Amino acid sequence: MHKIRLFLIAALFLSGGLILSSCSSSPSDEEMAQLNRLQDQVRSLENDVRKLQGDKANLEKQVAEKNGKLQQCQADQEAVKKGMGK
């Protein structure tokens, strides 16, 4: 009789825990709204990243062009120095 009573008490606690946890198979409207907001943020941040990567590529191109001009100027300067006998 004691074992049956313990079993019933354990079963009541277990079933009570399941009821209190109120697990649901689908998200609530609030959870869906939060998920949608987070997805919007992710899209926005991804767009920002793409824009910044494009800006970075443009800046790297400009730096490469200026470095090329600088090297040409340095080469011209060396040629002038050699022509002047220095």
Z-matrix of the N, CA and C atoms (Angstrom, degrees):
N
C 1 1.435
C 2 1.525 1 111.42
N 3 1.321 2 116.18 1 -37.17
C 4 1.449 3 121.77 2 179.60
C 5 1.531 4 110.57 3 -65.31
N 6 1.335 5 117.46 4 -39.77
C 7 1.464 6 121.65 5 179.38
C 8 1.526 7 111.15 6 -65.63
N 9 1.305 8 116.63 7 -39.43
C 10 1.466 9 120.92 8 179.65
C 11 1.527 10 109.41 9 -65.63
N 12 1.317 11 116.34 10 -41.73
C 13 1.464 12 120.67 11 179.22
C 14 1.536 13 110.05 12 -62.65
N 15 1.332 14 117.94 13 -44.94
C 16 1.462 15 121.54 14 177.43
C 17 1.526 16 111.00 15 -61.90
N 18 1.317 17 116.15 16 -40.27
C 19 1.463 18 120.27 17 178.64
C 20 1.523 19 110.51 18 -63.46
N 21 1.329 20 117.64 19 -44.06
C 22 1.462 21 121.36 20 179.64
C 23 1.528 22 111.49 21 -65.14
N 24 1.307 23 116.30 22 -40.45
C 25 1.472 24 119.84 23 178.32
C 26 1.531 25 110.08 24 -64.00
N 27 1.345 26 116.14 25 -44.29
C 28 1.463 27 119.94 26 178.47
C 29 1.520 28 110.70 27 -62.83
N 30 1.318 29 117.46 28 -40.56
C 31 1.462 30 121.38 29 178.97
C 32 1.521 31 110.79 30 -64.82
N 33 1.338 32 117.36 31 -39.42
C 34 1.464 33 120.68 32 177.99
C 35 1.528 34 111.13 33 -64.84
N 36 1.327 35 116.80 34 -43.38
C 37 1.464 36 119.33 35 178.00
C 38 1.527 37 111.16 36 -63.17
N 39 1.306 38 116.72 37 -42.82
C 40 1.457 39 121.05 38 -179.81
C 41 1.519 40 111.14 39 -63.11
N 42 1.333 41 116.65 40 -47.98
C 43 1.467 42 119.34 41 -179.34
C 44 1.518 43 110.59 42 -68.60
N 45 1.321 44 117.93 43 -35.37
C 46 1.463 45 120.80 44 176.23
C 47 1.514 46 111.60 45 -64.12
N 48 1.326 47 115.85 46 -39.68
C 49 1.466 48 119.84 47 177.75
C 50 1.513 49 111.75 48 -63.65
N 51 1.314 50 116.34 49 -39.90
C 52 1.461 51 119.87 50 178.86
C 53 1.524 52 111.36 51 -65.61
N 54 1.320 53 116.06 52 -39.88
C 55 1.463 54 120.22 53 179.55
C 56 1.522 55 110.30 54 -67.36
N 57 1.331 56 116.75 55 -42.48
C 58 1.462 57 120.50 56 -178.86
C 59 1.521 58 112.34 57 -68.07
N 60 1.310 59 116.59 58 -33.51
C 61 1.472 60 118.50 59 -179.51
C 62 1.507 61 111.36 60 -72.38
N 63 1.294 62 117.72 61 -20.29
C 64 1.474 63 125.35 62 177.24
C 65 1.525 64 112.35 63 39.09
N 66 1.298 65 115.90 64 56.21
C 67 1.451 66 121.13 65 177.12
C 68 1.527 67 109.50 66 -65.15
N 69 1.286 68 114.18 67 139.31
C 70 1.462 69 119.70 68 -178.83
C 71 1.516 70 108.33 69 -125.25
N 72 1.302 71 116.68 70 148.43
C 73 1.459 72 119.80 71 -178.56
C 74 1.525 73 112.09 72 -86.75
N 75 1.332 74 117.58 73 -6.50
C 76 1.467 75 119.85 74 179.07
C 77 1.522 76 109.47 75 -134.38
N 78 1.342 77 116.31 76 149.64
C 79 1.465 78 119.58 77 -179.22
C 80 1.531 79 111.03 78 -71.97
N 81 1.317 80 115.28 79 154.73
C 82 1.457 81 120.38 80 179.07
C 83 1.529 82 109.60 81 -76.45
N 84 1.323 83 116.38 82 169.05
C 85 1.467 84 120.65 83 178.31
C 86 1.523 85 110.80 84 -61.56
N 87 1.325 86 116.24 85 -38.46
C 88 1.467 87 120.17 86 179.06
C 89 1.526 88 110.65 87 -64.62
N 90 1.322 89 116.70 88 -42.20
C 91 1.467 90 120.74 89 178.48
C 92 1.532 91 110.62 90 -64.70
N 93 1.322 92 116.71 91 -39.96
C 94 1.473 93 120.01 92 177.92
C 95 1.522 94 111.02 93 -65.42
N 96 1.339 95 117.27 94 -40.38
C 97 1.466 96 120.69 95 178.20
C 98 1.522 97 110.39 96 -63.42
N 99 1.327 98 116.09 97 -42.08
C 100 1.465 99 119.75 98 178.15
C 101 1.523 100 110.61 99 -64.35
N 102 1.315 101 117.41 100 -41.56
C 103 1.462 102 121.31 101 177.92
C 104 1.520 103 110.46 102 -61.46
N 105 1.329 104 117.07 103 -43.40
C 106 1.464 105 120.68 104 178.85
C 107 1.525 106 111.41 105 -63.09
N 108 1.348 107 116.54 106 -40.48
C 109 1.469 108 119.93 107 177.91
C 110 1.529 109 110.14 108 -63.30
N 111 1.318 110 116.03 109 -42.23
C 112 1.468 111 119.55 110 179.45
C 113 1.527 112 111.34 111 -65.63
N 114 1.314 113 117.14 112 -38.86
C 115 1.463 114 120.22 113 177.84
C 116 1.525 115 110.21 114 -64.83
N 117 1.334 116 117.49 115 -39.27
C 118 1.463 117 121.04 116 176.65
C 119 1.527 118 110.73 117 -62.48
N 120 1.336 119 116.10 118 -41.58
C 121 1.458 120 120.16 119 178.04
C 122 1.523 121 110.87 120 -62.98
N 123 1.311 122 116.73 121 -42.19
C 124 1.466 123 120.98 122 179.77
C 125 1.527 124 109.71 123 -61.50
N 126 1.339 125 116.94 124 -46.26
C 127 1.468 126 120.13 125 178.83
C 128 1.525 127 111.04 126 -60.48
N 129 1.318 128 116.32 127 -43.09
C 130 1.460 129 120.68 128 179.69
C 131 1.528 130 111.05 129 -62.70
N 132 1.317 131 116.15 130 -44.97
C 133 1.470 132 120.04 131 179.48
C 134 1.528 133 111.63 132 -66.26
N 135 1.322 134 116.82 133 -37.30
C 136 1.468 135 119.91 134 177.28
C 137 1.522 136 110.01 135 -64.47
N 138 1.330 137 117.64 136 -39.69
C 139 1.465 138 121.00 137 176.65
C 140 1.522 139 110.66 138 -63.88
N 141 1.340 140 116.57 139 -41.31
C 142 1.464 141 120.40 140 177.06
C 143 1.519 142 110.75 141 -61.01
N 144 1.322 143 116.60 142 -42.75
C 145 1.467 144 120.83 143 -179.98
C 146 1.526 145 110.19 144 -62.13
N 147 1.348 146 116.87 145 -45.31
C 148 1.473 147 119.75 146 179.42
C 149 1.528 148 110.91 147 -61.44
N 150 1.333 149 116.95 148 -41.95
C 151 1.462 150 120.43 149 179.92
C 152 1.523 151 110.20 150 -64.11
N 153 1.326 152 116.00 151 -45.75
C 154 1.461 153 119.46 152 -179.50
C 155 1.521 154 111.91 153 -65.92
N 156 1.331 155 117.65 154 -34.90
C 157 1.470 156 119.86 155 176.29
C 158 1.523 157 110.31 156 -65.61
N 159 1.335 158 116.25 157 -38.44
C 160 1.466 159 119.89 158 176.11
C 161 1.518 160 111.26 159 -64.74
N 162 1.337 161 116.46 160 -43.04
C 163 1.471 162 120.84 161 176.89
C 164 1.521 163 110.37 162 -60.53
N 165 1.323 164 116.14 163 -42.79
C 166 1.466 165 120.65 164 -179.98
C 167 1.526 166 110.44 165 -62.29
N 168 1.331 167 116.74 166 -43.75
C 169 1.468 168 120.57 167 179.75
C 170 1.532 169 110.44 168 -62.04
N 171 1.341 170 116.61 169 -41.56
C 172 1.464 171 119.83 170 178.10
C 173 1.521 172 111.65 171 -63.62
N 174 1.330 173 116.66 172 -42.20
C 175 1.460 174 120.20 173 179.12
C 176 1.529 175 111.10 174 -65.92
N 177 1.322 176 116.52 175 -40.08
C 178 1.471 177 119.14 176 177.82
C 179 1.524 178 110.63 177 -63.49
N 180 1.321 179 116.82 178 -37.04
C 181 1.472 180 120.58 179 177.55
C 182 1.527 181 110.30 180 -64.82
N 183 1.344 182 116.12 181 -43.02
C 184 1.465 183 119.89 182 178.94
C 185 1.526 184 111.21 183 -63.62
N 186 1.335 185 115.90 184 -41.36
C 187 1.468 186 119.79 185 178.83
C 188 1.526 187 109.84 186 -63.13
N 189 1.317 188 117.00 187 -42.68
C 190 1.469 189 120.47 188 179.65
C 191 1.528 190 110.49 189 -62.60
N 192 1.334 191 117.16 190 -41.04
C 193 1.468 192 120.35 191 178.76
C 194 1.528 193 110.61 192 -64.46
N 195 1.331 194 116.75 193 -43.46
C 196 1.473 195 120.19 194 179.71
C 197 1.523 196 110.73 195 -67.20
N 198 1.328 197 117.69 196 -37.50
C 199 1.465 198 119.91 197 176.40
C 200 1.521 199 110.62 198 -63.72
N 201 1.326 200 116.94 199 -38.90
C 202 1.464 201 120.31 200 176.77
C 203 1.519 202 111.63 201 -62.75
N 204 1.341 203 116.26 202 -43.22
C 205 1.469 204 120.07 203 177.86
C 206 1.520 205 111.08 204 -64.53
N 207 1.344 206 116.25 205 -39.98
C 208 1.459 207 120.75 206 179.00
C 209 1.528 208 110.60 207 -62.94
N 210 1.328 209 116.63 208 -43.59
C 211 1.468 210 119.53 209 178.47
C 212 1.523 211 110.78 210 -63.37
N 213 1.331 212 116.84 211 -38.75
C 214 1.461 213 120.18 212 178.71
C 215 1.529 214 109.74 213 -65.21
N 216 1.334 215 117.36 214 -42.41
C 217 1.466 216 121.11 215 177.68
C 218 1.528 217 110.96 216 -61.83
N 219 1.334 218 116.20 217 -42.83
C 220 1.463 219 119.36 218 178.94
C 221 1.523 220 110.71 219 -64.36
N 222 1.331 221 117.14 220 -39.97
C 223 1.465 222 120.32 221 177.80
C 224 1.527 223 110.08 222 -64.57
N 225 1.319 224 117.73 223 -42.37
C 226 1.463 225 121.43 224 177.58
C 227 1.520 226 110.42 225 -62.82
N 228 1.315 227 117.56 226 -41.13
C 229 1.458 228 122.13 227 179.38
C 230 1.527 229 110.33 228 -62.54
N 231 1.322 230 117.43 229 -43.66
C 232 1.467 231 121.07 230 177.59
C 233 1.528 232 110.93 231 -62.57
N 234 1.326 233 115.93 232 -40.45
C 235 1.455 234 119.15 233 179.69
C 236 1.527 235 110.79 234 -64.50
N 237 1.332 236 116.99 235 -39.55
C 238 1.468 237 120.27 236 178.46
C 239 1.523 238 109.85 237 -65.95
N 240 1.338 239 116.53 238 -41.22
C 241 1.472 240 119.41 239 179.83
C 242 1.524 241 110.33 240 -62.34
N 243 1.329 242 116.53 241 -41.72
C 244 1.472 243 119.53 242 178.95
C 245 1.516 244 110.63 243 -66.51
N 246 1.312 245 116.33 244 -38.20
C 247 1.463 246 120.27 245 178.82
C 248 1.517 247 112.37 246 -66.42
N 249 1.331 248 116.32 247 -28.32
C 250 1.451 249 120.02 248 179.78
C 251 1.527 250 111.09 249 -88.69
N 252 1.289 251 117.16 250 -3.03
C 253 1.450 252 121.01 251 177.16
C 254 1.514 253 113.70 252 83.42
N 255 1.285 254 117.82 253 22.29
C 256 1.462 255 119.65 254 179.67
C 257 1.471 256 112.13 255 -99.98
